[in-house]
Amino acid sequence: PLLKSHDLQTWELVGDFLQHDLPDVAKGEDITCANFLEISPGKWMLLCIAHHQGCRYYTGTWDAKAEQFVPEHHGRMNFRR
């Protein structure tokens, strides 16, 4: 879920951060230690860690009207042993 605040005391639920998940993401994979950054005009990257899968990333676009990230690609930066 995505929340926002103007004073860091009162929070409003916006909704799901990801507009949808991608087929290669297992059900239950979490997003922790997230870093969301614009990598080029109009293209965004979400770097994160899934507790049981390790470091991974999504690339896509930001839908400002819906306040959601629209993922187009998902990749893993390491693999479980």
N, CA, C and O atoms as a CHARMM CRD file, in Angstrom:
* protein
*
  324
    1    1 PRO  N      0.82200  -1.20600   0.00000 PROA 1      0.00000
    2    1 PRO  CA     0.00000   0.00000   0.00000 PROA 1      0.00000
    3    1 PRO  C      0.86000   1.26300   0.00000 PROA 1      0.00000
    4    1 PRO  O      1.98100   1.26900   0.50800 PROA 1      0.00000
    5    2 LEU  N      0.31700   2.31800  -0.57400 PROA 2      0.00000
    6    2 LEU  CA     0.98300   3.61900  -0.60800 PROA 2      0.00000
    7    2 LEU  C      0.19900   4.57200   0.27200 PROA 2      0.00000
    8    2 LEU  O     -1.02000   4.69100   0.15200 PROA 2      0.00000
    9    3 LEU  N      0.91400   5.25000   1.15700 PROA 3      0.00000
   10    3 LEU  CA     0.31400   6.25900   2.02000 PROA 3      0.00000
   11    3 LEU  C      1.03200   7.57300   1.78200 PROA 3      0.00000
   12    3 LEU  O      2.18700   7.58700   1.35500 PROA 3      0.00000
   13    4 LYS  N      0.34400   8.69300   2.06000 PROA 4      0.00000
   14    4 LYS  CA     1.00300   9.99100   1.93600 PROA 4      0.00000
   15    4 LYS  C      0.58500  10.88200   3.08900 PROA 4      0.00000
   16    4 LYS  O     -0.46200  10.68500   3.70500 PROA 4      0.00000
   17    5 SER  N      1.43600  11.87600   3.36800 PROA 5      0.00000
   18    5 SER  CA     1.20000  12.79500   4.46900 PROA 5      0.00000
   19    5 SER  C      1.80200  14.14800   4.14100 PROA 5      0.00000
   20    5 SER  O      2.82800  14.24100   3.46700 PROA 5      0.00000
   21    6 HSD  N      1.15800  15.18300   4.62200 PROA 6      0.00000
   22    6 HSD  CA     1.69400  16.54200   4.45100 PROA 6      0.00000
   23    6 HSD  C      2.43400  17.00500   5.69700 PROA 6      0.00000
   24    6 HSD  O      3.20500  17.96300   5.64000 PROA 6      0.00000
   25    7 ASP  N      2.20300  16.32200   6.84100 PROA 7      0.00000
   26    7 ASP  CA     2.82300  16.73000   8.09800 PROA 7      0.00000
   27    7 ASP  C      3.55700  15.59600   8.82000 PROA 7      0.00000
   28    7 ASP  O      4.07500  15.80800   9.91600 PROA 7      0.00000
   29    8 LEU  N      3.61100  14.41900   8.23900 PROA 8      0.00000
   30    8 LEU  CA     4.23900  13.21900   8.78800 PROA 8      0.00000
   31    8 LEU  C      3.58300  12.74500  10.08300 PROA 8      0.00000
   32    8 LEU  O      4.16100  11.94700  10.81900 PROA 8      0.00000
   33    9 GLN  N      2.36900  13.24000  10.36100 PROA 9      0.00000
   34    9 GLN  CA     1.61500  12.76500  11.52000 PROA 9      0.00000
   35    9 GLN  C      0.25400  12.21600  11.11200 PROA 9      0.00000
   36    9 GLN  O     -0.22600  11.23800  11.68600 PROA 9      0.00000
   37   10 THR  N     -0.35900  12.84400  10.12700 PROA 10     0.00000
   38   10 THR  CA    -1.64400  12.39900   9.61600 PROA 10     0.00000
   39   10 THR  C     -1.40000  11.75600   8.25800 PROA 10     0.00000
   40   10 THR  O     -0.83100  12.37700   7.36100 PROA 10     0.00000
   41   11 TRP  N     -1.83800  10.49800   8.11200 PROA 11     0.00000
   42   11 TRP  CA    -1.55000   9.73400   6.90200 PROA 11     0.00000
   43   11 TRP  C     -2.82900   9.38100   6.17400 PROA 11     0.00000
   44   11 TRP  O     -3.85800   9.09900   6.78900 PROA 11     0.00000
   45   12 GLU  N     -2.74900   9.40100   4.85500 PROA 12     0.00000
   46   12 GLU  CA    -3.88300   9.06500   3.99400 PROA 12     0.00000
   47   12 GLU  C     -3.49800   7.87000   3.12000 PROA 12     0.00000
   48   12 GLU  O     -2.44100   7.86900   2.49000 PROA 12     0.00000
   49   13 LEU  N     -4.35900   6.86200   3.08800 PROA 13     0.00000
   50   13 LEU  CA    -4.13200   5.70100   2.22300 PROA 13     0.00000
   51   13 LEU  C     -4.45900   6.08900   0.79000 PROA 13     0.00000
   52   13 LEU  O     -5.58500   6.48700   0.49100 PROA 13     0.00000
   53   14 VAL  N     -3.47400   5.97300  -0.09700 PROA 14     0.00000
   54   14 VAL  CA    -3.66700   6.26000  -1.51600 PROA 14     0.00000
   55   14 VAL  C     -4.19900   5.02500  -2.22500 PROA 14     0.00000
   56   14 VAL  O     -5.11000   5.12400  -3.04700 PROA 14     0.00000
   57   15 GLY  N     -3.63600   3.86000  -1.91200 PROA 15     0.00000
   58   15 GLY  CA    -4.01400   2.59400  -2.54600 PROA 15     0.00000
   59   15 GLY  C     -2.77400   1.76900  -2.81700 PROA 15     0.00000
   60   15 GLY  O     -1.73700   1.98500  -2.19100 PROA 15     0.00000
   61   16 ASP  N     -2.86500   0.84000  -3.72700 PROA 16     0.00000
   62   16 ASP  CA    -1.72600  -0.00100  -4.08200 PROA 16     0.00000
   63   16 ASP  C     -0.68100   0.81800  -4.83300 PROA 16     0.00000
   64   16 ASP  O     -1.01200   1.58600  -5.73600 PROA 16     0.00000
   65   17 PHE  N      0.59200   0.64500  -4.44800 PROA 17     0.00000
   66   17 PHE  CA     1.67900   1.34800  -5.13200 PROA 17     0.00000
   67   17 PHE  C      1.86000   0.81400  -6.55300 PROA 17     0.00000
   68   17 PHE  O      2.01100   1.59000  -7.49600 PROA 17     0.00000
   69   18 LEU  N      1.84300  -0.52000  -6.70500 PROA 18     0.00000
   70   18 LEU  CA     1.97100  -1.14100  -8.02700 PROA 18     0.00000
   71   18 LEU  C      0.59800  -1.24100  -8.67400 PROA 18     0.00000
   72   18 LEU  O     -0.34800  -1.74100  -8.06600 PROA 18     0.00000
   73   19 GLN  N      0.49300  -0.76300  -9.90900 PROA 19     0.00000
   74   19 GLN  CA    -0.77600  -0.88400 -10.62400 PROA 19     0.00000
   75   19 GLN  C     -1.13500  -2.35400 -10.85600 PROA 19     0.00000
   76   19 GLN  O     -2.30800  -2.72600 -10.81800 PROA 19     0.00000
   77   20 HSD  N     -0.12800  -3.17500 -11.09400 PROA 20     0.00000
   78   20 HSD  CA    -0.29700  -4.61300 -11.28100 PROA 20     0.00000
   79   20 HSD  C      1.05600  -5.26100 -11.04900 PROA 20     0.00000
   80   20 HSD  O      2.08700  -4.58900 -11.08600 PROA 20     0.00000
   81   21 ASP  N      1.05300  -6.53600 -10.81500 PROA 21     0.00000
   82   21 ASP  CA     2.32500  -7.23700 -10.69700 PROA 21     0.00000
   83   21 ASP  C      2.63600  -7.89700 -12.02600 PROA 21     0.00000
   84   21 ASP  O      1.79100  -7.92800 -12.92000 PROA 21     0.00000
   85   22 LEU  N      3.82200  -8.41600 -12.16100 PROA 22     0.00000
   86   22 LEU  CA     4.25300  -9.03500 -13.40900 PROA 22     0.00000
   87   22 LEU  C      4.26700 -10.55300 -13.25900 PROA 22     0.00000
   88   22 LEU  O      4.38100 -11.06100 -12.14300 PROA 22     0.00000
   89   23 PRO  N      4.15100 -11.28500 -14.37400 PROA 23     0.00000
   90   23 PRO  CA     4.00600 -12.74400 -14.31800 PROA 23     0.00000
   91   23 PRO  C      5.15700 -13.48400 -13.65100 PROA 23     0.00000
   92   23 PRO  O      4.94000 -14.56300 -13.09900 PROA 23     0.00000
   93   24 ASP  N      6.37200 -12.94400 -13.68200 PROA 24     0.00000
   94   24 ASP  CA     7.50300 -13.67000 -13.10100 PROA 24     0.00000
   95   24 ASP  C      7.70100 -13.38400 -11.61600 PROA 24     0.00000
   96   24 ASP  O      8.69800 -13.81300 -11.03600 PROA 24     0.00000
   97   25 VAL  N      6.77200 -12.66900 -10.99600 PROA 25     0.00000
   98   25 VAL  CA     6.84700 -12.37800  -9.56800 PROA 25     0.00000
   99   25 VAL  C      5.95000 -13.37300  -8.83400 PROA 25     0.00000
  100   25 VAL  O      4.75900 -13.48500  -9.12700 PROA 25     0.00000
  101   26 ALA  N      6.53700 -14.09100  -7.87800 PROA 26     0.00000
  102   26 ALA  CA     5.78000 -15.09400  -7.13600 PROA 26     0.00000
  103   26 ALA  C      4.80400 -14.43600  -6.16900 PROA 26     0.00000
  104   26 ALA  O      5.09800 -13.39000  -5.59000 PROA 26     0.00000
  105   27 LYS  N      3.66400 -15.04600  -6.00300 PROA 27     0.00000
  106   27 LYS  CA     2.68300 -14.54900  -5.05500 PROA 27     0.00000
  107   27 LYS  C      3.31300 -14.52000  -3.66900 PROA 27     0.00000
  108   27 LYS  O      3.92700 -15.49700  -3.23900 PROA 27     0.00000
  109   28 GLY  N      3.16400 -13.41500  -2.98200 PROA 28     0.00000
  110   28 GLY  CA     3.71400 -13.28900  -1.64100 PROA 28     0.00000
  111   28 GLY  C      5.09500 -12.65500  -1.57700 PROA 28     0.00000
  112   28 GLY  O      5.59300 -12.39500  -0.48200 PROA 28     0.00000
  113   29 GLU  N      5.73500 -12.39600  -2.72700 PROA 29     0.00000
  114   29 GLU  CA     7.03000 -11.70600  -2.69700 PROA 29     0.00000
  115   29 GLU  C      6.79900 -10.29800  -2.18600 PROA 29     0.00000
  116   29 GLU  O      5.99100  -9.55500  -2.74200 PROA 29     0.00000
  117   30 ASP  N      7.50400  -9.93300  -1.13500 PROA 30     0.00000
  118   30 ASP  CA     7.30900  -8.61300  -0.55500 PROA 30     0.00000
  119   30 ASP  C      8.28000  -7.59100  -1.14100 PROA 30     0.00000
  120   30 ASP  O      9.25500  -7.93900  -1.80700 PROA 30     0.00000
  121   31 ILE  N      7.98600  -6.33600  -0.87500 PROA 31     0.00000
  122   31 ILE  CA     8.84400  -5.22000  -1.28700 PROA 31     0.00000
  123   31 ILE  C      9.33500  -4.55200  -0.01300 PROA 31     0.00000
  124   31 ILE  O      8.56300  -3.91300   0.70100 PROA 31     0.00000
  125   32 THR  N     10.63500  -4.70600   0.27100 PROA 32     0.00000
  126   32 THR  CA    11.22300  -4.06000   1.43900 PROA 32     0.00000
  127   32 THR  C     12.41400  -3.23200   0.99700 PROA 32     0.00000
  128   32 THR  O     12.94300  -3.42300  -0.09800 PROA 32     0.00000
  129   33 CYS  N     12.83400  -2.31100   1.85300 PROA 33     0.00000
  130   33 CYS  CA    13.99200  -1.44000   1.58900 PROA 33     0.00000
  131   33 CYS  C     13.87200  -0.77700   0.21800 PROA 33     0.00000
  132   33 CYS  O     14.84000  -0.72000  -0.54000 PROA 33     0.00000
  133   34 ALA  N     12.70100  -0.28900  -0.08400 PROA 34     0.00000
  134   34 ALA  CA    12.41500   0.24900  -1.42200 PROA 34     0.00000
  135   34 ALA  C     13.11900   1.58000  -1.67800 PROA 34     0.00000
  136   34 ALA  O     13.24000   2.42100  -0.78800 PROA 34     0.00000
  137   35 ASN  N     13.57300   1.74300  -2.90000 PROA 35     0.00000
  138   35 ASN  CA    14.13100   2.99800  -3.38700 PROA 35     0.00000
  139   35 ASN  C     13.50400   3.23400  -4.75900 PROA 35     0.00000
  140   35 ASN  O     13.68100   2.42500  -5.67000 PROA 35     0.00000
  141   36 PHE  N     12.77500   4.33500  -4.90900 PROA 36     0.00000
  142   36 PHE  CA    12.04700   4.62700  -6.13700 PROA 36     0.00000
  143   36 PHE  C     12.64700   5.87500  -6.75700 PROA 36     0.00000
  144   36 PHE  O     12.64700   6.93600  -6.13300 PROA 36     0.00000
  145   37 LEU  N     13.16100   5.76300  -7.98100 PROA 37     0.00000
  146   37 LEU  CA    13.84400   6.89500  -8.59000 PROA 37     0.00000
  147   37 LEU  C     13.58500   6.99200 -10.08100 PROA 37     0.00000
  148   37 LEU  O     13.36600   5.99100 -10.76200 PROA 37     0.00000
  149   38 GLU  N     13.61600   8.21700 -10.56700 PROA 38     0.00000
  150   38 GLU  CA    13.47100   8.45500 -12.00500 PROA 38     0.00000
  151   38 GLU  C     14.83300   8.23600 -12.65000 PROA 38     0.00000
  152   38 GLU  O     15.81000   8.88500 -12.27600 PROA 38     0.00000
  153   39 ILE  N     14.90100   7.32700 -13.61300 PROA 39     0.00000
  154   39 ILE  CA    16.19000   6.99400 -14.23100 PROA 39     0.00000
  155   39 ILE  C     16.39700   7.70600 -15.55800 PROA 39     0.00000
  156   39 ILE  O     17.53000   7.81900 -16.02600 PROA 39     0.00000
  157   40 SER  N     15.33100   8.18300 -16.16700 PROA 40     0.00000
  158   40 SER  CA    15.37900   9.01900 -17.36700 PROA 40     0.00000
  159   40 SER  C     14.00500   9.68000 -17.46700 PROA 40     0.00000
  160   40 SER  O     13.07500   9.23600 -16.79400 PROA 40     0.00000
  161   41 PRO  N     13.84500  10.70700 -18.26700 PROA 41     0.00000
  162   41 PRO  CA    12.55300  11.37800 -18.32100 PROA 41     0.00000
  163   41 PRO  C     11.40200  10.41100 -18.60500 PROA 41     0.00000
  164   41 PRO  O     11.34000   9.79000 -19.66600 PROA 41     0.00000
  165   42 GLY  N     10.49200  10.29900 -17.63300 PROA 42     0.00000
  166   42 GLY  CA     9.32100   9.44300 -17.78800 PROA 42     0.00000
  167   42 GLY  C      9.52200   7.98200 -17.43100 PROA 42     0.00000
  168   42 GLY  O      8.55100   7.22700 -17.38300 PROA 42     0.00000
  169   43 LYS  N     10.76600   7.56000 -17.17600 PROA 43     0.00000
  170   43 LYS  CA    11.04400   6.16300 -16.80500 PROA 43     0.00000
  171   43 LYS  C     11.50300   6.09900 -15.35400 PROA 43     0.00000
  172   43 LYS  O     12.35000   6.87600 -14.91300 PROA 43     0.00000
  173   44 TRP  N     10.92500   5.15900 -14.63300 PROA 44     0.00000
  174   44 TRP  CA    11.20100   5.02200 -13.21200 PROA 44     0.00000
  175   44 TRP  C     11.70800   3.61800 -12.89200 PROA 44     0.00000
  176   44 TRP  O     11.44700   2.66300 -13.62400 PROA 44     0.00000
  177   45 MET  N     12.44300   3.51500 -11.77300 PROA 45     0.00000
  178   45 MET  CA    12.93300   2.23400 -11.30200 PROA 45     0.00000
  179   45 MET  C     12.60400   2.08800  -9.82000 PROA 45     0.00000
  180   45 MET  O     12.80000   3.01300  -9.03300 PROA 45     0.00000
  181   46 LEU  N     12.10600   0.92000  -9.45800 PROA 46     0.00000
  182   46 LEU  CA    11.90100   0.55700  -8.07000 PROA 46     0.00000
  183   46 LEU  C     12.92000  -0.50900  -7.72400 PROA 46     0.00000
  184   46 LEU  O     12.83800  -1.63100  -8.22300 PROA 46     0.00000
  185   47 LEU  N     13.88600  -0.16900  -6.86900 PROA 47     0.00000
  186   47 LEU  CA    14.86000  -1.13400  -6.36100 PROA 47     0.00000
  187   47 LEU  C     14.32800  -1.62100  -5.02500 PROA 47     0.00000
  188   47 LEU  O     13.87200  -0.81400  -4.21500 PROA 47     0.00000
  189   48 CYS  N     14.37600  -2.91600  -4.77900 PROA 48     0.00000
  190   48 CYS  CA    13.83500  -3.43200  -3.52500 PROA 48     0.00000
  191   48 CYS  C     14.41800  -4.79800  -3.21300 PROA 48     0.00000
  192   48 CYS  O     15.18900  -5.36400  -3.98900 PROA 48     0.00000
  193   49 ILE  N     14.03000  -5.30700  -2.06000 PROA 49     0.00000
  194   49 ILE  CA    14.45400  -6.63100  -1.62400 PROA 49     0.00000
  195   49 ILE  C     13.20200  -7.42900  -1.28800 PROA 49     0.00000
  196   49 ILE  O     12.29300  -6.92100  -0.63100 PROA 49     0.00000
  197   50 ALA  N     13.15700  -8.66400  -1.73300 PROA 50     0.00000
  198   50 ALA  CA    12.13100  -9.60500  -1.29700 PROA 50     0.00000
  199   50 ALA  C     12.80600 -10.53300  -0.28800 PROA 50     0.00000
  200   50 ALA  O     13.86800 -11.08800  -0.57200 PROA 50     0.00000
  201   51 HSD  N     12.20800 -10.70100   0.87100 PROA 51     0.00000
  202   51 HSD  CA    12.85500 -11.45400   1.93900 PROA 51     0.00000
  203   51 HSD  C     13.35300 -12.83600   1.51400 PROA 51     0.00000
  204   51 HSD  O     14.43100 -13.25500   1.93500 PROA 51     0.00000
  205   52 HSD  N     12.59800 -13.53800   0.69900 PROA 52     0.00000
  206   52 HSD  CA    12.99000 -14.89500   0.32900 PROA 52     0.00000
  207   52 HSD  C     13.61000 -14.99500  -1.06600 PROA 52     0.00000
  208   52 HSD  O     14.05900 -16.07000  -1.46600 PROA 52     0.00000
  209   53 GLN  N     13.63900 -13.88400  -1.80900 PROA 53     0.00000
  210   53 GLN  CA    14.17500 -13.92500  -3.17900 PROA 53     0.00000
  211   53 GLN  C     15.40500 -13.05000  -3.36000 PROA 53     0.00000
  212   53 GLN  O     16.15900 -13.26200  -4.30900 PROA 53     0.00000
  213   54 GLY  N     15.63300 -12.09000  -2.49900 PROA 54     0.00000
  214   54 GLY  CA    16.79200 -11.22100  -2.60700 PROA 54     0.00000
  215   54 GLY  C     16.49600  -9.94000  -3.36800 PROA 54     0.00000
  216   54 GLY  O     15.34200  -9.55200  -3.54700 PROA 54     0.00000
  217   55 CYS  N     17.56200  -9.29700  -3.81000 PROA 55     0.00000
  218   55 CYS  CA    17.47800  -7.98900  -4.45700 PROA 55     0.00000
  219   55 CYS  C     16.86100  -8.10700  -5.85200 PROA 55     0.00000
  220   55 CYS  O     17.15000  -9.03700  -6.60400 PROA 55     0.00000
  221   56 ARG  N     16.00700  -7.13800  -6.17100 PROA 56     0.00000
  222   56 ARG  CA    15.35400  -7.13000  -7.48100 PROA 56     0.00000
  223   56 ARG  C     14.98500  -5.71500  -7.86900 PROA 56     0.00000
  224   56 ARG  O     15.13000  -4.78900  -7.07100 PROA 56     0.00000
  225   57 TYR  N     14.50600  -5.54400  -9.09400 PROA 57     0.00000
  226   57 TYR  CA    14.12900  -4.21800  -9.57300 PROA 57     0.00000
  227   57 TYR  C     12.94200  -4.32100 -10.52100 PROA 57     0.00000
  228   57 TYR  O     12.70700  -5.34700 -11.16000 PROA 57     0.00000
  229   58 TYR  N     12.21300  -3.23200 -10.58600 PROA 58     0.00000
  230   58 TYR  CA    11.15200  -3.05100 -11.58400 PROA 58     0.00000
  231   58 TYR  C     11.48800  -1.78000 -12.35000 PROA 58     0.00000
  232   58 TYR  O     12.02600  -0.83800 -11.76800 PROA 58     0.00000
  233   59 THR  N     11.18400  -1.73500 -13.63300 PROA 59     0.00000
  234   59 THR  CA    11.23200  -0.49200 -14.39300 PROA 59     0.00000
  235   59 THR  C      9.84600  -0.26500 -14.98600 PROA 59     0.00000
  236   59 THR  O      9.11200  -1.21400 -15.26600 PROA 59     0.00000
  237   60 GLY  N      9.50200   0.99800 -15.17200 PROA 60     0.00000
  238   60 GLY  CA     8.18800   1.32500 -15.71600 PROA 60     0.00000
  239   60 GLY  C      7.93600   2.81800 -15.69300 PROA 60     0.00000
  240   60 GLY  O      8.87000   3.61800 -15.76700 PROA 60     0.00000
  241   61 THR  N      6.68500   3.18500 -15.59300 PROA 61     0.00000
  242   61 THR  CA     6.28600   4.59600 -15.61300 PROA 61     0.00000
  243   61 THR  C      5.48400   4.92900 -14.36400 PROA 61     0.00000
  244   61 THR  O      4.98100   4.03600 -13.68300 PROA 61     0.00000
  245   62 TRP  N      5.36900   6.21400 -14.07000 PROA 62     0.00000
  246   62 TRP  CA     4.59000   6.69400 -12.93600 PROA 62     0.00000
  247   62 TRP  C      3.30200   7.32600 -13.46400 PROA 62     0.00000
  248   62 TRP  O      3.34900   8.26100 -14.26300 PROA 62     0.00000
  249   63 ASP  N      2.16200   6.81900 -13.02200 PROA 63     0.00000
  250   63 ASP  CA     0.86200   7.38200 -13.37600 PROA 63     0.00000
  251   63 ASP  C      0.50500   8.39400 -12.29300 PROA 63     0.00000
  252   63 ASP  O     -0.00200   8.02200 -11.23400 PROA 63     0.00000
  253   64 ALA  N      0.76700   9.66600 -12.55500 PROA 64     0.00000
  254   64 ALA  CA     0.56700  10.71000 -11.55200 PROA 64     0.00000
  255   64 ALA  C     -0.89700  10.87100 -11.16400 PROA 64     0.00000
  256   64 ALA  O     -1.20200  11.14400 -10.00400 PROA 64     0.00000
  257   65 LYS  N     -1.79300  10.70800 -12.11200 PROA 65     0.00000
  258   65 LYS  CA    -3.21400  10.86800 -11.81000 PROA 65     0.00000
  259   65 LYS  C     -3.69100   9.79100 -10.83300 PROA 65     0.00000
  260   65 LYS  O     -4.39900  10.09500  -9.87200 PROA 65     0.00000
  261   66 ALA  N     -3.31000   8.54800 -11.07200 PROA 66     0.00000
  262   66 ALA  CA    -3.70600   7.43600 -10.20200 PROA 66     0.00000
  263   66 ALA  C     -2.77300   7.28600  -8.99600 PROA 66     0.00000
  264   66 ALA  O     -3.08700   6.55800  -8.05500 PROA 66     0.00000
  265   67 GLU  N     -1.63100   7.97100  -9.02300 PROA 67     0.00000
  266   67 GLU  CA    -0.58500   7.84700  -8.00700 PROA 67     0.00000
  267   67 GLU  C     -0.17600   6.37600  -7.85300 PROA 67     0.00000
  268   67 GLU  O     -0.19700   5.80400  -6.76300 PROA 67     0.00000
  269   68 GLN  N      0.20000   5.79300  -9.01000 PROA 68     0.00000
  270   68 GLN  CA     0.62400   4.39300  -9.03800 PROA 68     0.00000
  271   68 GLN  C      1.79900   4.21200  -9.98300 PROA 68     0.00000
  272   68 GLN  O      1.92700   4.90200 -10.99500 PROA 68     0.00000
  273   69 PHE  N      2.64500   3.27100  -9.62400 PROA 69     0.00000
  274   69 PHE  CA     3.74100   2.84400 -10.48000 PROA 69     0.00000
  275   69 PHE  C      3.21000   1.77000 -11.42300 PROA 69     0.00000
  276   69 PHE  O      2.55500   0.82000 -10.99400 PROA 69     0.00000
  277   70 VAL  N      3.49900   1.93100 -12.70700 PROA 70     0.00000
  278   70 VAL  CA     3.05200   0.98300 -13.72900 PROA 70     0.00000
  279   70 VAL  C      4.27600   0.18700 -14.18800 PROA 70     0.00000
  280   70 VAL  O      5.00800   0.64000 -15.06800 PROA 70     0.00000
  281   71 PRO  N      4.50800  -0.99700 -13.60100 PROA 71     0.00000
  282   71 PRO  CA     5.70800  -1.75700 -13.95400 PROA 71     0.00000
  283   71 PRO  C      5.61000  -2.36100 -15.35100 PROA 71     0.00000
  284   71 PRO  O      4.55900  -2.84500 -15.77100 PROA 71     0.00000
  285   72 GLU  N      6.74200  -2.31700 -16.05800 PROA 72     0.00000
  286   72 GLU  CA     6.82900  -2.89800 -17.40000 PROA 72     0.00000
  287   72 GLU  C      7.80100  -4.06800 -17.44500 PROA 72     0.00000
  288   72 GLU  O      7.67600  -4.95700 -18.28800 PROA 72     0.00000
  289   73 HSD  N      8.77500  -4.06600 -16.53200 PROA 73     0.00000
  290   73 HSD  CA     9.80300  -5.11100 -16.51800 PROA 73     0.00000
  291   73 HSD  C     10.21100  -5.37800 -15.07700 PROA 73     0.00000
  292   73 HSD  O     10.23500  -4.46900 -14.24800 PROA 73     0.00000
  293   74 HSD  N     10.53000  -6.63000 -14.79000 PROA 74     0.00000
  294   74 HSD  CA    11.00600  -7.03000 -13.46900 PROA 74     0.00000
  295   74 HSD  C     12.24600  -7.88100 -13.66600 PROA 74     0.00000
  296   74 HSD  O     12.28500  -8.73100 -14.55500 PROA 74     0.00000
  297   75 GLY  N     13.25100  -7.66000 -12.84700 PROA 75     0.00000
  298   75 GLY  CA    14.46000  -8.46500 -12.92300 PROA 75     0.00000
  299   75 GLY  C     15.04100  -8.71800 -11.54700 PROA 75     0.00000
  300   75 GLY  O     14.79500  -7.96500 -10.60500 PROA 75     0.00000
  301   76 ARG  N     15.80900  -9.77800 -11.44200 PROA 76     0.00000
  302   76 ARG  CA    16.46300 -10.12900 -10.18200 PROA 76     0.00000
  303   76 ARG  C     17.95100  -9.78200 -10.27400 PROA 76     0.00000
  304   76 ARG  O     18.58200  -9.92900 -11.32100 PROA 76     0.00000
  305   77 MET  N     18.47900  -9.32300  -9.15800 PROA 77     0.00000
  306   77 MET  CA    19.88200  -8.96000  -9.11600 PROA 77     0.00000
  307   77 MET  C     20.72400 -10.01300  -8.40400 PROA 77     0.00000
  308   77 MET  O     21.95200  -9.93100  -8.40200 PROA 77     0.00000
  309   78 ASN  N     20.07900 -10.98500  -7.81000 PROA 78     0.00000
  310   78 ASN  CA    20.75400 -12.14800  -7.24300 PROA 78     0.00000
  311   78 ASN  C     19.73200 -13.27900  -7.20100 PROA 78     0.00000
  312   78 ASN  O     18.53600 -13.06200  -7.39600 PROA 78     0.00000
  313   79 PHE  N     20.21100 -14.45800  -6.94900 PROA 79     0.00000
  314   79 PHE  CA    19.34100 -15.62700  -6.95400 PROA 79     0.00000
  315   79 PHE  C     19.59000 -16.43600  -5.68500 PROA 79     0.00000
  316   79 PHE  O     20.69200 -16.42900  -5.13600 PROA 79     0.00000
  317   80 ARG  N     18.56500 -17.12200  -5.23500 PROA 80     0.00000
  318   80 ARG  CA    18.71200 -17.96600  -4.04900 PROA 80     0.00000
  319   80 ARG  C     19.66000 -19.10600  -4.35600 PROA 80     0.00000
  320   80 ARG  O     19.80200 -19.51400  -5.50800 PROA 80     0.00000
  321   81 ARG  N     20.29800 -19.61200  -3.33900 PROA 81     0.00000
  322   81 ARG  CA    21.19100 -20.75600  -3.49900 PROA 81     0.00000
  323   81 ARG  C     20.40700 -22.01900  -3.62800 PROA 81     0.00000
  324   81 ARG  O     20.98800 -23.09500  -3.77100 PROA 81     0.00000
